[in-house]
Amino acid sequence: MADAPAAVFDDLVGQQPAVDELSSAVAASHGDPGVPGAAMTHAWLFTGPAGSGRSVAARAFAAALQCPLRGCGHCTHCRTVLAHTHPDVRAVVPEGLTISVKEMRAVVQLAARGPATGRYQVVLIEDADRLTEGASNALLKAVEEPAPRTVFLLCAPSTHPDDVSVTIRSRCRVVGLRTPSTAAIADVLTRRDGIDPPTAQWAASIAAGHVGRARRLARDDEAREQRRRILAVPGALRTVGDVFTQAAELLAHAKGEATTMSESRDAAELAELKTALGAGGTGRGAGGAARGSAGVVKEMERRQKSRATRTERDVLDRALVDLSGFYRDVLARSLGSDAPLLNPDIAAQVDASANRIGSPGALAAVDAVLACREAIELNVKPQIAIEAMMMALYAGSRSPAGTGS
């Protein structure tokens, strides 16, 4: 194994066992003899909780594999892989609800070619749990019969069959990532992002091990305001009317954020596509070309709509994660646990809820939030799922402490 971890792994927070394993594989790919536990294979599966750095680890590994110096972080290969512009690293980043079989077949076909400038042809699939059944089958065939210099890097929450098919999982080497510690997250926010230590420590302490969320909370006033709004929901459910008011506000905020993120990008994409298809042309055949491009434009609009739906759901899911974290703290306090709170900055609010609803009420609330997340993931209309959750939380808040009913 190399004397020190490659520079490309510097952004992988609190994952030293994974870094050691990946560094050994890079060394083995260069033919180093006698590296303990070293092995290089053509298919890898990166698993771990949200925010643990699955895609960061996969991309850093891709850079180290391409780099002649095993991940120096400074050469052309390292810089272009990390900047998402390397010609031999093809990333599949789902913007919609799923990764389609058409998209996967196109990527697999390109991956069968030899590398143009690097050592390997690398296919990096973020959120592999969004592969449709057809897309999984297309990928499976490529993983079963890989080209000699092709490496597949998949990222998914777990090895559960709901996330990755058993057949694909059986052909991959699994790299499990863990939730990074608060200290490790605070350190990287201070050292790499230049955030002052008190803010970094606060953001790390409430991010539940999610590095990206900690960075956003430390830097973004809107992210902090969104968290404040969602954590105020339990105390705001005083009447049945509040159930529908709070649900409507949460949905409106999610839709507004998704719209803001999509509008400028969508307009630029459509304008660029129409220009490429000859929009505005005056020469012979310009009218026919415009009519013939209508289907392409319609497909682009469909993809944009799917992306907006995904963005809206992601915003809702972030809010639900915050809410479940609050009720987890309430449950812990109700049971007398000395486990650290996920929301130490609102300990008084947590204690008040614990005294009011007790452990049965807190457990019922956690179940309601998790059921809402699952329902939205299963394509239940968000309004119905959110209102049902709010009603369950309201009902639980009316129960005497210790009864939950």
N, C-alpha and C positions, 0 to 999 in steps of 0.2 A: 504494500500500500504506500502511497505517496507520503512524504514526511508531514505535510500539512494539507488540509482540505483545499481544493482548487478555489480560486477567487470567485468563480461563477456561482458557488454555493453560499456566498456571503449573505444573500437575501433570504436564505432558508432558515427561519427562526426556530431555535430550540429543537433541532432534528438531527443531532449528531450521529445517532446510530444509522439513520438513513443516509446521511452524507458519507459515512465510512463505507457502507455497502455499495453505494453508487461509485465512489472513488475507486474501490477495489475492482468494480466491473470495468471502469475506464482503463485502469492499469492492465487488466486482463486483455482488453481489446487491442492493446499495444504489444501483447505477447510477453508481458512481464512474468517470469517464472516465480513460483514460490510465494505468491501473494495469498495470505490467509483468507479463506472464504471467497476468493475471487471467482467470478463467473460472468461471462458475457453471453447474453441470449438475445433472440430477435424480438421478443415481446415482453413488455413490462406493464404491470398494473399498479398505479399509485392510488392508495386508499387512505382515508382519514377524514375526520370531521371537517365541516365547513370552516374555512379560514386557516386550516393547518398548513396550507401551502402546496397542495397537490400539483397544480399546474406550474407553480414556481419551481418545484423540484424537477418536474418532467422537462421543463424548458432548460433549466440549468444543466441537467444530464445531457440533453441534446447538444448543448453548446460544448460541454466537456468532451463528448464523443467526436465532434467535428474538429476540435482544436488540436493542432499538432503538439501543443504543450499541455494538453489534458485539462484545459479549463482555465487559462491564464486570465481571462476577463478583458483582455486588451487587444487581441488580434482581430483581424477582419472576421474570422469565423465566429468568435465569441460575440463580438459587437452586433453582427447581423442577426445571429440567432436570437439574442436577447431583445433586439429591436423588431423582431418578427419579419425580417426581410431576407433571410438566408434562402437561396434557391433550392436547397436540398432538405429543408425542414418545412413540411406542409402541416399547418395547424387546422384542425376542424373545431371551430368554436361556435356552438349552436346559438343562433340569435332568436330562433323561434322556439316552439314548444318541444320539437323533436329534431333528430338528425335523420333525414330521409334516406331511403335506399338509393335514390338517384344521386344524391350528394356523395354517399359513401362509395358507390361504384366508380364515380369519377376520380375520387381520391386514391382508391385502391389501384386503379388503372395507371395513374401517374406514378404511384409508389413502386410499381413493378420495374420502372426504369432504373438504371444505374445512377449513382450520384454524379453531378456535373462538376462540382468544385470541392466538395467535402469528402470525408471518409465514408459516410453513410447517407442513404436516403432515409429520412426520419419522418414518420407520420405521428403527429401528436393530437390525440383526441381528447379535448376537454369535455367534461360532463358526459362520459360514455354511457351513463345511466339513461340518457335521453335517446339512445339508438332505438329505432323501431325494430320490429322483428326482422323485417326484410333487410335493414341496414346491418343488423347483427350477423345475419347469414352471409351477407356480402363480405363483411370484415373477417368472419370466421374462415372462409375459404382462403383469403390472403394470408391469415396468420398460420393456417395449416401448411401452406405451400409458399413460404416467403421467398422473395428474391435474395440472392446471396448477401447483398450489402444493404438490406432494408431492415429498419428497426421500428417497431410499433410501440408507442407510449400511450397508455390509456389512463384516464383519471376518473375515479368514481368514489362515492362515499364509502362503499364497503364491498366485500366480496359476495354479499347476499345475492341470490338469484334475481331478486327484484331490481338490483342495480346492474349486475353483469351476468350474462348467461353462463351457465356452468361449463359449457364447452369452451367458451373463450377464456374463462378464468383458468381452466385446467392447462391451458397452453401459455400462460403468462407467469413470469416471476413477480411475486407480490412484494411491494415496498410499502409497509404500513407507517403512516405518519401519525404523530400524537398531537394532542392539544398543547401548544407551547405555554410555558409558564408566564405569569404576569411580569416577573422580573426580566425575562428574555424579551418580551414584547416592548416593555418600557425602554430597555437598553437600545434596541434597534431603532425605536422612534427618536430617541435622543441622538444616537450616534450617526444614523444614516439620514434621517429626515430633518434634523436640526430643530426638533421640538423641545421646548424647555422641560427640564426634568419633572416639575410638579404636574404639568399638563400631561406629559407622557405617562406618568405613573397613574394619574386619574383615568385616562383613556384606556390604558392596559387593564386596569382593575375592573372595568365594567364591560369589556369587550368579549368576555366569555371565551378567551383564547383565539379570537378571530383577529388576525393581524391587520387585514384590510379595513375592518370595521374600526379598530382602534385608531388607525391613521386618519380615517374619515372623521371620527368624533373629535380628534385632537385638532383638526384643521378646519372643519366645516361647521359654521354656525347653524346652518339649516339641519344638519344631521343631529346636532344636539337638541334643537327645537323639536324635531320629529320624535326623538326619544322622550323628551319631556311630555309631549302630547300623549303618547301611547301609555306611558306610566301613570298618567293622570286618569286614565279610563276607569280603573277599579273604583276610585273614589267618586267618580262622576255618575255612576249608575245608581241613581237614587229613586227613579220612577221608571215605569214601563216606557214612557215617552223618551227618556234618556237612552234607552236601548237603541231605538231607531235613529235618534240624533247622533249618537256616537258612531254607529255603524255607517251612517251617511257621510259623516266627516272623514272617517278613515278611508272609505272608498273614494271620496272626492279627492282627497290628498294623493292617493295612489294614482288615480287617473291623471291628475294634474301634473305630477312629477313625470309620469310616462310620456305624456303629451309634450312637455317641455323638452325632454331628452330626445324625442323622436322628430319633432317638427323640422328643425333646421337640417338635420341629417337626411331625412326623407326627401326634402325639397332638393337638396344638392345631388343626391343619388339619382332622382328622376331626371333632373336637368342634364346631368352628365350622360345618362343612358340615352335620352332623346337626342342629344347632340351626336352621340356615337352612331345612332341609327339614322342620322341625316335630317333631323328636325331643322326647319328653317331653310332647307335647301331650295333652290329655284331652278335647278337644271332639269333636263329631261329625265323622267322616271322618278322625280322627287315625290310626287303625289302617291304613286304606287308603293314606293318604299315606306312612306309614312303609314299607309294602310296596312302593309304587311308587318309592321313593327308593333301593331296594337296588342298582339298576344304577348309579346315580350314585356311591354310596359305593364300589362295587366298582371303578369307573373311577379314582376317587381313589387307592385302594389300589394299583392297578396302576401309576399314575404315581409313587407314592411308592417302590415297589419298583424301578422303573427309575432313579429318582434315586439311590437307595442304591447300586445297581450302578455308576452313573456315578461317584459319590463314591469308592467303593472302588477303582475303576480309576484315578481321578485320584491317590489316595494312592500306589498302586503305581507310577504313572508318575513321580511326584516322586522316589521312591526310586531308580527305574531311571535317571533323569537324573543323580542324584548318582553312581551307580555308573559310568555311562558317562563322566562327567567325571573320575573317579578314573583309569580305564584310559586315558583320553586323556592325562592327565598322565604316566602310566607310559610310554606310547608316545613322548611328546615327549622325555622324559628318556633313553629308550633310544636314540633317534636323535640325541642330542646337541643338540637344539634349545634355543635360548635364549628361546623364547616364554614369556610369563608363565604360571605354573601356575594352574589353576582352583581348586586347593586348596593355597594357599601355606602354610597353617597345619599341614599334615601332610607337608611336603616330605621328611622322613626316611622316612616310610612309603612314599611314592612311590618314592624312590630304592631302598629295599630290594626292592620289587616289580620295579623295572626291572632290577636286578642278577639277580633270580631267574628271570624269565620272558623278558626281552629283548623286542625289538620285535615278532617274530612272535607271541609269546604275548600281548602287549598288544593287537595288532591283532585276533587271534582273540577276545579277551575283549570288545573293543568290538563286534565283529560279533555275538557271542552276546547281549549286552545289547540291541542295537538289534533283533535278530531277535525277542527276547522282547517288546519294546514293540510291534512290528508284529503279532505273533501275538495279543496281547491285544486290540489294536485291531480285529483281524479276528474277534473273538469266540471264539478258542481259550480253553478253560477256563483261568483264571489259574493254578491249581495245576499243571497240566501244563506250561504255558509257563515258569513260575518254576523248577520242578524241572529242566526241560531246560536252562535257562540255568545254574543252579547246577552241574549236572553238567559242562557245558562249561567253566565257570570252574575247577572242581576239576581236570579233566583238563589244562587249560592250566597250572595252578599246579604240576603234577607234572613238567612238561617242563623240560629243562635250558635255561638262557638261550641264546637265539639259535636254538633249534630249532623251538619252537612245536608240537611233535608228540611 
